[in-house]
């Protein structure tokens, strides 16, 4: 149970920082920073995935059981929803979850999400699950910096989730509790 709780806590703080910094030009720095420290906090306990796509990649590599991977994903989604709901309770308004740039063909934001999610998963697999890098002390920095760079490069195109939980939690809270007339769930498919 401890590793599932760590996945919940790490994902919660990642999504909370994303929600609280939305629209701020320094958001990528805060998001990369909180991911880095949460990875250092939970890496030795759960592997610090905090992302269903990363959990899926780690499962494909054979470093996590099917049962644990499903439970990790469940706790990650619950944490994302809880963090987004906490934001809503504080501000009483829509989170403004990730949204693609609608001024360009919708397939371009989808491609950016896919390629940068792949990059993040590849970095995690390379620095946190490889025998050649076992025991390193840079894995959190590498993972956090990957998210920082991807958010700066692709955030304005895709909304910069690179994580199905980051997409789903805020969008679902906006759908159920939001105050805007928009349709936040119309782009959910991009982040899943």
N, C-alpha and C positions, 0 to 999 in steps of 0.2 A: 504493500500500500504506500510505502514511503516514496517510491519512485513515481507513482501516479500523482501523488501530492506535489512533488517537485515539478512535474510536467505542468500541473495546474498553476502553481505559483509563478513559474517562469513565463508561461504563456500569458497569464493575467497581467503581469507587469509590462510585458512587451506590448500587448494590445492597449493597456491603459495609457502608456506613453504615446503610442500612435494616436489614440483618440485625443489626448490632451494637447498634443503639439500640431494637430492637423492645421495646415495652412501656414504655419510658421516656417520661415525660410531655413531655420536651423533644425527642423524636424528630422531630417536624415541623420544628423549628428547625434541627437538625443536617442533616436531609435537604434542606431548602430551601437551607441554606448550602452544602453540598457540591455540590449541583446548580449553584448560582450560580457557584462558583469553577471547576468543571469546564467550564461553558459558556464562561467567560472563557478558560480554558486552551485549549480546542479549537475555539472558534467560528471563528477565522480559517483553520483547517486543514480541518475536516470539516463545519462548520456546527453541530457539537455537538448532535446530535439525542438520542442516548442512549436512544431510545425508538422502537420500531417504529411506534407510532401517529403520532408526529411525523414520522418518515421517510415514512410513507404520505401524510400531509398535504402535506409538502414535494414529494413526487412528484406528487400531484394538481395542485399549483400549477405544476408544470413546472420546478422549480428543481433537480431531481436526475434523473439518467437511470434507466431501469428496472434496468439492471445494477448501478449503484451502490446503488440503494435495496435491492435484494435482498442485496447484500454487506453493507451497513450493518446490515440486520436480522439476518443471520447472525452478524456479529461482536457485535451487541448481545445476542443470546440466548446465545452462547458466553460472553461476559463475565459475564452474570447467573448462569449456571450455575457459572462459575469462582469468582465472589465468594461465592456460597452454599456451595460446596464448601469454600472457604477457611475460612469461618465454622465449618462442620462439623468441619474438621480442628482448629481451635483449641479449640472447646468440646465436641466429641464428642457433640452432642445435636441434636435437631431445631431447625431454625431458627424454626419457627413462622411460615412464610410468611404472606402475607396471607390473612385469613379474613373472610368476611362475617358480619355479625351474624345469627345463625340464629334469633333471637327474633322477627324480623319476616319478612314475606313476602320470599322470595328475589329477587323482581323489583325490590325497592327498592334493595338493594345493587348490582344490575346497572345500574339507572338512574343511581345515584350515580357508578359507575365510568364510564359512558358520558358523562354530562354534564360531569364534571370532566376527563376525558381530552380531550373536545372543547374545553373552556376552555383547557387547556394548549396544545393544538395551535393554537388560534386566536391565543393570545398569541405563540407562536413565529412563526407566519406574519406576524403584524402587526409585530413588533419586529425580526425577523431576516431576513425575505425580501421585504419591501416596499421599493420604490424610495423611497418617502416617508420611510422611517426608515433608509435606508442610511447607514452610518458612525456610527450612534449608539453611545453608550458605556453605555447603561442596559439593554441587552438581557439580560444575565446576571442582573441584579437583578430585572427584570420576570419572567423565567422562574422563577427560584428562589423569588420571593415568591408566584407563582401556586401552585407546589407546596406551599409552606408553608401558605397559606390553604386550599387544597383538602384537605390532610391534616388540618388542624385541624377543618374543617367536616364532612368526609365520612369520615374514617378509621375512626371507631367504627361507621359504618354498613356500609361496603364492604370495609374492610381497607386502603383508601387506596393502592392500587397506581398507578392512572392510567397504567399502562405495562405492556404485555404481557410484556416481559422481566422486569420486577420481579415479576410474578405467576408466570411460568413457571419462572425459575431456582430460587428457593427451594422451590417446590412439587415440582419434579422431584428436587432433592437430598434433600428430606425423603422422597420416595417411594422413591428408590433406596438411601439410606444412613441414613435416619432411624431413630430408636429408639422411636417411639411406636406404639401400636396403632391410632392414628387412620388415616383415609384422606385424606391431604393433597390428593390429586388430584381429590377429589370436587367442588371448587369452581373448578378450573382454567378451565373454560369462561367464567366470569365475567370473568376477567382477559384472556382472548384476544379 
